Amino acid sequence: MERDTDQNEDYRDAVLPHQHWTDRRFVHCAFTDADLRGLTTNGCVFEDCDFSKADLGESRHTATAFRNCLFRATTLTETEFSACSLVGSTFVDCRFRPWKITDTDLTLASLSEANLRKTTLAGLRLREANLIGADLRDADLTGTDLRGARLADTRLAGADLRGARLDASGLTQAKLAGAVVDLDTAVAFAAAHGLRIG
């Protein structure tokens, strides 16, 4: 089924709370300062859209793609993303907590300095994501794919990294003291720091 497409539309300052959008497509649309609280999307696509300062609190998104979108100072508290794609999207100074996100692809997403403390990110795809300086203390990262992620100064104390996939660069750049890891990660950590296990 072909989606209805909105292109280059201006939704700035729009008041659209508790809308239900299904199989819609938005390309280069501006949602700056829009009231989208309680929005429900299913099977929608947003490409290169700007959600700066928008209120997406308590919104629910299922099988929806946000590709290369900008979320700057966006309210995302109490939002839920299930089976979504956030590939290449950028999050700056957003309010996340609490944030429920499951079975979602965050490949190449930028979450630098994001406060995701105690957030469940288990099993997500965060390959090549920018997590520089992010606060992931006490987060659930079990089974998460972090290969290629930029983890300089990422705080992971108390985080559960069992089953997570990290490369040598991430193991040397992130602040891992106090994190919970499995044996494979512990061995990889030692090797990344030049230790020889005999």
Order of alpha helices (4+ residues) and beta strands (2+ residues): beta-beta-beta-beta-beta-beta-beta-beta-beta-beta-beta-alpha-alpha
